[in-house]
């Protein structure tokens, strides 16, 4: 994965990721079209497929809705990197097939930096700054969920075995 960084701060809650007024749909394209709009009105117009969101502490706090990671993934964001995540968001992200990575050095990553992520090696390369970070290893089962595209595709695949 490789993409441009879009930076957000601490305690980005699920209402910032996708506002509650859009929760009357499960249409992924509609959810994606409103991603982060209360934080940055034109965010969806600025991002490109493969871009990366970088947050601070407690990313995804708030309600337990799966709409938040669904909207992020559907918008084409390839991964989220943060210092820490709300536990329910962490699980919902993997259940929907969205890679999320934990590193403590997010403060040294700048908006606009170009990052390259290698999930298998556990490495994030900042191509702009020519630096490298290691992230907290992803448990093997969670990697399987990501490879499958989320929990539902994983379960369907297991059923056929």
C-alpha positions as CSV (number, residue, x, y, z in Angstrom):
1,X,0.0,0.0,0.0
2,X,1.2,3.5,-0.8
3,X,-0.5,6.8,-0.4
4,X,-0.6,10.4,0.7
5,X,-1.2,11.2,4.4
6,X,-4.2,13.1,5.6
7,X,-3.7,14.0,9.3
8,X,-6.2,14.2,12.1
9,X,-5.7,14.6,15.8
10,X,-6.7,12.8,19.0
11,X,-10.1,11.4,19.8
12,X,-11.5,11.4,16.3
13,X,-14.9,9.9,17.0
14,X,-17.2,7.9,14.8
15,X,-19.5,11.0,14.4
16,X,-16.6,12.9,12.9
17,X,-15.8,10.0,10.6
18,X,-19.4,9.7,9.4
19,X,-22.0,12.0,10.9
20,X,-25.1,10.4,12.5
21,X,-27.4,12.1,10.0
22,X,-26.1,9.7,7.3
23,X,-26.7,6.5,9.3
24,X,-30.0,5.8,7.6
25,X,-28.2,4.1,4.8
26,X,-25.8,1.2,4.5
27,X,-25.0,2.2,0.9
28,X,-21.2,2.3,1.0
29,X,-20.9,4.9,-1.8
30,X,-23.2,7.3,0.0
31,X,-21.3,6.8,3.3
32,X,-18.0,7.3,1.5
33,X,-19.2,10.6,-0.1
34,X,-19.7,12.1,3.4
35,X,-16.4,10.8,5.0
36,X,-15.0,13.3,7.5
37,X,-17.1,16.1,6.1
38,X,-17.8,17.7,9.5
39,X,-14.0,17.9,10.1
40,X,-13.1,19.0,6.5
41,X,-16.0,19.9,4.2
42,X,-14.2,18.9,1.0
43,X,-12.2,16.0,2.3
44,X,-13.8,13.4,-0.1
45,X,-13.0,15.7,-3.1
46,X,-9.3,16.0,-2.0
47,X,-8.4,12.3,-1.4
48,X,-7.3,9.7,-3.9
49,X,-7.6,6.0,-3.9
50,X,-4.9,4.5,-1.7
51,X,-4.4,7.6,0.5
52,X,-3.8,7.1,4.2
53,X,-5.4,8.6,7.3
54,X,-3.1,9.3,10.3
55,X,-4.7,10.0,13.6
56,X,-3.6,10.4,17.2
57,X,-4.8,8.7,20.4
58,X,-8.2,7.0,20.6
59,X,-9.1,7.1,16.9
60,X,-12.6,5.8,16.4
61,X,-14.0,6.5,19.8
62,X,-17.7,7.1,20.3
63,X,-20.5,4.8,19.1
64,X,-19.9,1.3,18.0
65,X,-21.3,1.7,14.5
66,X,-19.6,-0.2,11.6
67,X,-20.5,2.6,9.3
68,X,-17.3,4.5,10.2
69,X,-14.7,1.9,8.9
70,X,-17.0,1.1,6.0
71,X,-17.1,4.7,4.9
72,X,-13.3,5.0,5.2
73,X,-12.7,1.8,3.2
74,X,-15.4,2.6,0.6
75,X,-13.8,6.1,0.0
76,X,-10.6,4.3,-1.1
77,X,-8.5,5.0,2.0
78,X,-6.0,2.1,2.1
79,X,-5.2,2.2,5.8
80,X,-5.5,4.2,9.0
81,X,-2.4,4.8,11.2
82,X,-2.9,6.0,14.8
83,X,-1.3,5.9,18.2
84,X,-4.3,4.0,19.6
85,X,-7.8,3.0,18.7
86,X,-11.1,2.7,20.5
87,X,-11.5,-1.1,21.0
88,X,-14.8,-1.4,19.2
89,X,-13.5,0.6,16.2
90,X,-10.4,-1.7,16.1
91,X,-12.6,-4.8,15.8
92,X,-15.1,-3.2,13.4
93,X,-12.2,-2.1,11.1
94,X,-10.9,-5.6,10.8
95,X,-14.4,-7.0,10.4
96,X,-14.9,-4.7,7.4
97,X,-11.4,-5.4,6.0
98,X,-9.9,-2.0,6.8
99,X,-6.2,-2.2,7.8
100,X,-5.5,-0.1,10.9
101,X,-2.0,0.2,12.3
102,X,-0.6,1.4,15.6
103,X,2.6,3.3,16.0
104,X,3.7,5.8,18.6
105,X,5.6,8.0,16.1
106,X,2.5,9.5,14.4
107,X,3.6,13.0,15.5
108,X,6.6,12.8,13.2
109,X,4.4,12.1,10.1
110,X,3.2,15.2,8.3
111,X,0.2,15.8,6.3
112,X,1.1,15.3,2.6
113,X,3.9,12.8,3.3
114,X,3.9,9.8,1.1
115,X,3.9,6.5,3.0
116,X,4.5,2.9,1.9
117,X,3.1,0.1,4.1
118,X,4.1,-3.5,4.1
119,X,1.7,-5.5,6.2
120,X,3.7,-8.7,6.1
121,X,7.0,-7.1,7.2
122,X,5.3,-4.8,9.7
123,X,7.0,-1.7,8.2
124,X,5.8,1.8,7.3
125,X,8.3,3.7,5.1
126,X,7.9,7.5,5.0
127,X,9.1,8.1,1.4
128,X,9.0,11.8,1.9
129,X,11.1,12.0,5.0
130,X,13.2,8.9,4.2
131,X,12.3,7.4,7.6
132,X,10.9,4.1,8.7
133,X,8.6,2.8,11.5
134,X,7.5,-0.6,12.7
135,X,4.0,-1.1,13.8
136,X,2.4,-3.3,16.4
137,X,2.1,-6.7,14.8
138,X,-1.3,-7.7,13.5
139,X,-2.5,-11.0,14.9
140,X,-2.5,-13.8,12.3
141,X,-6.3,-14.2,12.4
142,X,-6.8,-10.4,11.8
143,X,-4.4,-10.6,8.8
144,X,-6.6,-13.4,7.4
145,X,-9.7,-11.1,7.8
146,X,-7.9,-8.4,5.9
147,X,-6.8,-10.8,3.1
148,X,-10.4,-12.0,2.8
149,X,-11.8,-8.5,2.7
150,X,-13.5,-8.7,6.1
151,X,-15.4,-11.1,8.4
152,X,-18.3,-11.9,6.0
153,X,-16.1,-12.8,3.0
154,X,-13.8,-14.8,5.4
155,X,-16.8,-16.7,6.8
156,X,-18.2,-17.4,3.4
157,X,-14.8,-18.7,2.3
158,X,-14.6,-21.0,5.4
159,X,-18.0,-22.4,4.8
160,X,-16.9,-23.8,1.4
161,X,-13.9,-25.6,2.9
